[in-house]
């Protein structure tokens, strides 16, 4: 493997980790170092860093927050209903 690619992998541990999990990339990069952009794209997809994946994460988080707020409202209404009117 070329020195510049080895240096890049030392600087970016997430790419090094991805290559260790997908060893076919050693051969691809040794034969064609210009495929580094494709490696980065696949690694970003693998780690969930693409825009659609990030949007989905935010949507899931917002859905969870909304559900928790609804549960809180229902709990407060139940407590208020159980106490009944004061005399």
C-alpha positions as CSV (number, residue, x, y, z in Angstrom):
1,X,0.0,0.0,0.0
2,X,1.3,3.4,-0.8
3,X,2.7,5.7,1.8
4,X,0.2,8.5,1.3
5,X,-2.7,6.1,1.8
6,X,-1.0,4.6,4.9
7,X,-0.6,8.2,6.2
8,X,-4.3,9.0,5.5
9,X,-5.3,5.8,7.4
10,X,-3.2,6.8,10.4
11,X,-4.7,10.3,10.4
12,X,-8.3,8.9,10.1
13,X,-8.8,6.0,12.5
14,X,-12.4,5.5,11.5
15,X,-11.3,4.7,7.9
16,X,-8.6,2.4,9.3
17,X,-11.2,0.6,11.4
18,X,-13.6,0.3,8.4
19,X,-10.8,-1.2,6.3
20,X,-10.0,-3.7,9.0
21,X,-13.6,-4.8,8.9
22,X,-13.7,-4.9,5.1
23,X,-10.3,-6.2,4.0
24,X,-11.1,-6.2,0.3
25,X,-10.3,-2.5,0.5
26,X,-6.6,-3.2,1.0
27,X,-6.4,-4.8,-2.4
28,X,-8.6,-2.1,-4.1
29,X,-6.5,0.7,-2.7
30,X,-3.2,-1.0,-3.5
31,X,-4.3,-1.4,-7.1
32,X,-6.1,1.9,-7.5
33,X,-5.4,4.6,-4.9
34,X,-7.8,7.0,-6.6
35,X,-10.7,5.0,-5.0
36,X,-10.1,6.6,-1.7
37,X,-13.1,8.8,-2.3
38,X,-15.3,5.7,-2.8
39,X,-13.8,4.3,0.4
40,X,-14.8,7.4,2.3
41,X,-18.3,7.4,0.9
42,X,-18.8,3.7,1.9
43,X,-17.4,4.3,5.3
44,X,-19.7,7.3,5.9
45,X,-22.6,5.1,4.9
46,X,-21.4,2.4,7.2
47,X,-21.1,4.8,10.1
48,X,-24.4,6.5,9.4
49,X,-23.0,9.9,8.4
50,X,-25.0,10.5,5.2
51,X,-27.6,13.2,5.2
52,X,-30.6,10.8,4.9
53,X,-29.3,8.7,7.8
54,X,-28.8,11.8,9.9
55,X,-32.3,13.1,9.1
56,X,-33.8,9.7,10.1
57,X,-31.9,9.8,13.4
58,X,-33.3,13.3,14.1
59,X,-36.8,12.2,13.2
60,X,-36.5,9.2,15.5
61,X,-35.3,11.4,18.3
62,X,-38.1,13.9,17.9
63,X,-40.7,11.1,17.8
64,X,-39.3,9.8,21.1
65,X,-39.4,13.2,22.7
66,X,-43.0,13.8,21.5
67,X,-44.1,10.4,22.9
68,X,-42.5,11.2,26.2
69,X,-44.3,14.6,26.3
70,X,-47.6,12.9,25.6
71,X,-47.0,10.3,28.4
72,X,-46.1,13.2,30.8
73,X,-49.4,15.0,29.9
74,X,-51.4,11.8,30.4
75,X,-49.7,11.2,33.7
76,X,-50.5,14.7,34.9
77,X,-54.1,14.5,33.8
78,X,-54.4,11.2,35.6
79,X,-53.0,12.6,38.8
80,X,-55.3,15.7,38.6
81,X,-58.3,13.4,37.9
82,X,-57.5,11.2,40.9
83,X,-57.4,14.1,43.3
84,X,-60.8,15.2,42.3
85,X,-62.4,18.5,43.2
86,X,-61.4,19.9,46.5
87,X,-64.1,20.8,49.0
